[in-house]
Amino acid sequence: MGAEVRASLSNTPRVDKKCGSNVTQYQALINDWIEFTCDPPRLAQYVRIEIPRQTALILCEVRIWPCDLHPAALNLTEKRSYQSSTSGNSIASLALDNLPSEPYCSETVNEMNPWWKLDFETSQCVEAIRVWPTVHGAALQRASLRAGLSDNHTSNVECKTSQPQPSPNDFTEFTCHPPVLARYVSVDIPGMASLGLCEVTVAACDFNQKVNSVDFTVVVNPALIGPTGDNDSVIAVYREPDDFASNVSFGRQVTTGLPSGSGEIVDSSLGCTVRLLRLPEEGGLDRTGVFYAEATKNDVITRIQSVVLPKDGNTQTT
């Protein structure tokens, strides 16, 4: 009872935060496995289990599950990497070895405008890059991280970060907004500096990410314009269940707006799933033109346009 688990880069006892809570009396008595979660995940060389009092510690099994350096990261271990110079044995590829701590880091000599570059060898859609700097290297606040198709790294798009300078053994995340089609990712520092990188991970674009929009369908009752024009026409918007709360509005792309006498109606049999725009029974040709339905959700406007033509009773939607 009372055992605690710590994980850190230091071999000194009790210098880092605990993973989870101390073992309770109940946990100690049930003779079952106990899981400790390091939240947030941390970089560690040592895992220590101890009871902070005079007693015996008996362990039947200890298992450790590593965390991903980047949940959506590309596999870069076999990719080519280069740097402007090499300090000792700190070659460029050490920034891609999945070991984000010293001494497994790339490093240049102290020089003007040092740089490091990764070559995917094919084009990738790049969304975010995480960089773990060396403890004694230059601050990444001065660094530029770029992604693009040019072998000349200074010609590529710069990805930005809003993070403050990371603490030792932590990373800085750079975001490419909008995402960038790139063959190369690079890090460079202007002026005199030594560039040291313990790890670089690259996240590809998530093409399955849900778009922040409204899912709805527009149905137009064809404007069957007869000799007198005394028929009615209805434009209906059907919203999906997740989008009932979205605001729907109608309009027409002319300066006069909707025809005089138009109005929204409610079909009680369909409830909140549908919004209807009834065009006037009188007016004939005044019911033609480019009509649109707009749905607004989370400040994003989704529009569907319908072109109503007074020819052969046809209705076209775009």
C-alpha positions as CSV (number, residue, x, y, z in Angstrom):
1,M,0.0,0.0,0.0
2,G,1.2,3.5,-0.8
3,A,3.5,2.6,-3.6
4,E,4.1,5.2,-6.3
5,V,5.5,5.2,-9.8
6,R,7.7,7.9,-11.4
7,A,9.2,8.1,-14.8
8,S,11.9,10.6,-15.9
9,L,15.3,11.1,-17.5
10,S,16.9,11.5,-14.1
11,N,18.3,8.7,-12.0
12,T,17.8,10.8,-8.9
13,P,14.8,9.6,-6.8
14,R,11.6,11.7,-6.5
15,V,12.6,14.5,-8.9
16,D,9.7,14.1,-11.3
17,K,5.9,14.0,-11.0
18,K,4.2,10.7,-10.2
19,C,2.4,8.6,-12.8
20,G,-1.1,8.2,-11.5
21,S,-1.9,8.0,-7.8
22,N,-0.4,6.0,-4.9
23,V,-1.6,2.4,-4.5
24,T,-4.6,2.2,-2.2
25,Q,-5.3,-0.4,0.5
26,Y,-8.0,-2.0,-1.7
27,Q,-5.6,-2.2,-4.7
28,A,-2.9,-3.8,-2.5
29,L,-5.3,-6.5,-1.2
30,I,-7.1,-7.6,-4.4
31,N,-4.0,-9.4,-5.8
32,D,-4.5,-8.0,-9.3
33,W,-2.5,-5.9,-11.7
34,I,-2.4,-2.1,-11.2
35,E,-2.1,0.4,-14.0
36,F,-0.4,3.8,-13.7
37,T,-0.9,6.4,-16.4
38,C,1.6,9.2,-17.0
39,D,-0.6,12.1,-18.0
40,P,0.6,13.9,-19.9
41,P,3.1,11.4,-21.4
42,R,6.7,12.1,-20.7
43,L,10.2,11.3,-22.0
44,A,11.9,8.9,-19.7
45,Q,15.0,6.8,-19.3
46,Y,14.2,5.5,-15.9
47,V,11.0,4.1,-14.3
48,R,11.0,3.9,-10.5
49,I,8.5,2.1,-8.2
50,E,8.9,2.8,-4.5
51,I,7.1,2.8,-1.2
52,P,8.0,6.0,0.8
53,R,8.4,4.2,4.1
54,Q,10.2,1.2,5.7
55,T,8.8,-1.9,4.2
56,A,9.3,-4.7,1.6
57,L,8.4,-4.1,-2.1
58,I,7.4,-7.3,-4.0
59,L,6.8,-7.1,-7.7
60,C,5.7,-10.1,-9.8
61,E,5.7,-8.3,-13.2
62,V,6.3,-4.8,-14.6
63,R,5.2,-3.8,-18.1
64,I,5.7,-0.4,-19.8
65,W,3.7,0.8,-22.8
66,P,5.5,3.5,-24.9
67,C,3.6,6.4,-26.3
68,D,3.7,7.6,-30.0
69,L,5.9,10.6,-30.6
70,H,3.2,11.9,-32.9
71,P,-0.1,10.1,-33.3
72,A,-0.3,10.7,-37.0
73,A,3.5,10.7,-37.7
74,L,5.0,9.4,-40.9
75,N,7.6,6.7,-40.7
76,L,10.9,8.6,-41.4
77,T,13.5,6.2,-40.1
78,E,14.6,5.2,-43.7
79,K,14.3,8.7,-45.2
80,R,17.3,10.7,-46.3
81,S,18.4,13.7,-44.2
82,Y,21.2,16.3,-44.5
83,Q,22.7,19.1,-42.5
84,S,25.0,22.0,-43.2
85,S,27.8,20.5,-41.2
86,T,28.3,17.8,-38.6
87,S,29.6,18.1,-35.0
88,G,31.5,15.0,-34.0
89,N,29.3,11.9,-34.6
90,S,26.0,13.8,-34.5
91,I,24.9,13.0,-38.0
92,A,21.6,14.3,-39.5
93,S,19.8,10.9,-39.4
94,L,19.9,10.9,-35.6
95,A,17.0,13.3,-35.7
96,L,14.9,10.5,-37.2
97,D,15.8,7.5,-35.0
98,N,12.7,7.6,-32.7
99,L,15.0,8.4,-29.7
100,P,14.2,12.0,-28.8
101,S,16.9,12.5,-26.1
102,E,20.6,13.2,-26.0
103,P,23.1,11.8,-27.0
104,Y,20.9,10.5,-29.9
105,C,20.7,13.9,-31.7
106,S,21.9,15.5,-34.8
107,E,24.1,18.6,-34.4
108,T,26.0,21.1,-36.6
109,V,29.1,23.0,-35.7
110,N,28.7,26.6,-34.6
111,E,28.5,28.4,-38.0
112,M,26.5,31.0,-40.0
113,N,23.0,30.0,-40.9
114,P,23.1,26.3,-40.0
115,W,20.3,24.1,-41.4
116,W,18.9,20.5,-41.4
117,K,16.8,19.0,-44.1
118,L,14.6,15.9,-44.6
119,D,13.9,14.4,-48.1
120,F,10.7,12.3,-48.3
121,E,11.7,11.3,-51.8
122,T,8.1,11.6,-52.8
123,S,5.5,14.4,-52.3
124,Q,3.5,14.4,-49.1
125,C,0.7,16.6,-47.8
126,V,2.2,18.0,-44.6
127,E,0.1,19.5,-41.8
128,A,2.3,19.6,-38.6
129,I,5.9,19.0,-37.6
130,R,7.2,18.4,-34.1
131,V,10.8,19.2,-33.2
132,W,12.8,18.2,-30.1
133,P,15.9,20.4,-29.8
134,T,19.0,19.5,-27.9
135,V,19.3,21.0,-24.4
136,H,22.4,23.1,-25.2
137,G,21.5,24.0,-28.8
138,A,20.2,27.3,-30.1
139,A,16.6,28.3,-29.1
140,L,14.0,27.2,-31.7
141,Q,12.3,30.6,-31.2
142,R,14.9,31.8,-33.7
143,A,14.5,28.9,-36.1
144,S,12.5,28.7,-39.3
145,L,10.8,25.5,-40.2
146,R,9.9,25.1,-43.8
147,A,8.1,22.6,-46.1
148,G,7.8,22.5,-49.8
149,L,8.9,21.0,-53.1
150,S,12.1,22.9,-53.6
151,D,15.5,21.4,-52.8
152,N,16.5,25.0,-51.9
153,H,15.0,25.1,-48.4
154,T,14.8,28.9,-48.2
155,S,12.4,28.8,-51.1
156,N,9.8,26.7,-49.3
157,V,6.8,27.7,-47.2
158,E,7.4,28.6,-43.6
159,C,5.3,26.7,-41.0
160,K,4.6,28.7,-37.8
161,T,4.4,27.9,-34.1
162,S,2.6,29.8,-31.3
163,Q,4.3,27.8,-28.5
164,P,6.7,29.4,-26.1
165,Q,10.2,28.0,-26.0
166,P,9.9,24.4,-24.8
167,S,11.3,23.1,-21.5
168,P,14.2,20.7,-21.8
169,N,13.3,17.3,-23.4
170,D,10.1,18.7,-24.7
171,F,9.0,19.5,-28.3
172,T,7.8,22.5,-30.3
173,E,5.0,21.9,-32.8
174,F,4.9,23.9,-36.1
175,T,1.7,24.0,-38.0
176,C,1.5,24.4,-41.8
177,H,-1.8,26.3,-42.4
178,P,-3.0,25.7,-44.9
179,P,-1.4,22.2,-45.3
180,V,1.6,22.1,-47.7
181,L,2.4,19.7,-50.5
182,A,6.1,19.0,-49.8
183,R,9.0,16.7,-50.6
184,Y,11.3,18.5,-48.2
185,V,11.1,19.6,-44.6
186,S,13.9,21.8,-43.1
187,V,15.0,23.7,-40.0
188,D,17.3,26.6,-40.3
189,I,18.6,29.3,-37.9
190,P,19.7,32.7,-39.2
191,G,23.0,34.0,-38.0
192,M,25.8,32.3,-36.0
193,A,24.5,29.2,-34.2
194,S,24.7,25.5,-33.7
195,L,21.6,23.6,-34.7
196,G,20.9,20.5,-32.6
197,L,17.8,18.3,-33.2
198,C,17.0,15.2,-31.1
199,E,13.9,14.2,-33.0
200,V,11.7,15.5,-35.9
201,T,8.3,14.0,-36.6
202,V,6.0,14.9,-39.4
203,A,2.2,14.5,-39.5
204,A,0.5,14.0,-42.8
205,C,-2.8,15.6,-43.7
206,D,-5.9,13.9,-42.2
207,F,-8.1,13.6,-45.3
208,N,-10.8,11.9,-43.1
209,Q,-11.2,14.9,-40.9
210,K,-14.8,16.0,-40.6
211,V,-15.4,19.3,-42.4
212,N,-17.0,22.0,-40.3
213,S,-20.1,22.4,-42.4
214,V,-23.8,21.7,-42.4
215,D,-25.2,18.6,-44.1
216,F,-28.5,19.4,-45.8
217,T,-30.4,18.8,-49.0
218,V,-32.3,21.3,-51.2
219,V,-35.4,20.1,-53.1
220,V,-37.0,22.5,-55.6
221,N,-40.5,21.9,-56.9
222,P,-40.2,22.8,-60.6
223,A,-41.7,26.1,-61.5
224,L,-44.3,24.9,-64.0
225,I,-45.2,28.3,-65.4
226,G,-48.5,28.2,-67.3
227,P,-50.3,30.9,-69.3
228,T,-51.5,32.6,-66.2
229,G,-48.6,31.7,-63.9
230,D,-51.1,30.9,-61.1
231,N,-49.3,27.9,-59.7
232,D,-47.1,27.8,-56.6
233,S,-43.5,26.6,-56.2
234,V,-41.7,25.4,-53.0
235,I,-38.0,25.2,-52.2
236,A,-37.4,22.8,-49.3
237,V,-34.3,22.4,-47.1
238,Y,-33.9,19.0,-45.3
239,R,-31.4,19.0,-42.5
240,E,-29.6,16.0,-41.1
241,P,-30.2,15.1,-37.4
242,D,-26.8,16.6,-36.3
243,D,-27.7,19.9,-37.9
244,F,-31.2,20.6,-36.7
245,A,-30.0,23.6,-34.7
246,S,-28.4,25.3,-37.7
247,N,-29.9,28.5,-39.0
248,V,-31.4,28.3,-42.5
249,S,-32.1,31.3,-44.7
250,F,-33.3,31.8,-48.3
251,G,-32.4,34.4,-51.0
252,R,-32.2,35.2,-54.6
253,Q,-29.3,36.6,-56.5
254,V,-30.9,39.8,-57.7
255,T,-31.0,43.2,-56.1
256,T,-34.7,43.0,-55.4
257,G,-34.3,39.8,-53.5
258,L,-37.0,37.2,-53.2
259,P,-40.2,37.7,-55.1
260,S,-42.9,39.8,-53.4
261,G,-45.2,37.6,-51.5
262,S,-42.6,34.8,-50.8
263,G,-42.6,33.4,-47.3
264,E,-41.3,30.6,-45.1
265,I,-43.7,28.0,-44.0
266,V,-43.6,25.1,-41.5
267,D,-44.7,21.6,-42.3
268,S,-45.8,20.2,-38.9
269,S,-45.7,16.6,-40.2
270,L,-41.9,16.9,-40.8
271,G,-41.1,18.8,-37.7
272,C,-37.7,20.6,-37.4
273,T,-36.0,18.6,-40.1
274,V,-37.3,20.8,-42.9
275,R,-37.6,24.5,-43.7
276,L,-39.8,25.5,-46.7
277,L,-39.8,28.6,-48.9
278,R,-43.1,29.1,-50.7
279,L,-42.9,31.3,-53.8
280,P,-46.0,33.3,-54.6
281,E,-48.8,31.7,-56.7
282,E,-49.0,34.8,-58.7
283,G,-46.1,36.4,-60.5
284,G,-45.1,33.9,-63.2
285,L,-41.7,34.8,-64.4
286,D,-40.9,36.6,-61.2
287,R,-40.4,33.1,-59.7
288,T,-37.4,32.3,-61.9
289,G,-33.7,33.1,-61.3
290,V,-30.9,31.9,-59.1
291,F,-32.3,31.0,-55.6
292,Y,-30.1,29.9,-52.7
293,A,-30.5,28.3,-49.4
294,E,-27.8,29.0,-46.7
295,A,-27.3,27.1,-43.5
296,T,-25.1,28.5,-40.7
297,K,-23.3,26.5,-38.0
298,N,-20.3,27.4,-35.9
299,D,-19.9,30.6,-37.9
300,V,-19.5,28.6,-41.1
301,I,-21.9,29.2,-43.9
302,T,-22.9,26.4,-46.4
303,R,-24.8,27.5,-49.5
304,I,-26.6,25.5,-52.2
305,Q,-27.8,27.4,-55.3
306,S,-30.7,26.5,-57.5
307,V,-31.3,27.9,-61.0
308,V,-35.0,28.0,-61.9
309,L,-35.6,28.4,-65.6
310,P,-38.9,29.3,-67.3
311,K,-38.4,26.8,-70.2
312,D,-40.1,23.4,-70.6
313,G,-40.7,23.2,-66.9
314,N,-37.0,22.4,-66.2
315,T,-35.2,23.1,-62.9
316,Q,-31.4,23.0,-62.7
317,T,-29.5,22.9,-59.4
318,T,-25.8,23.8,-58.9
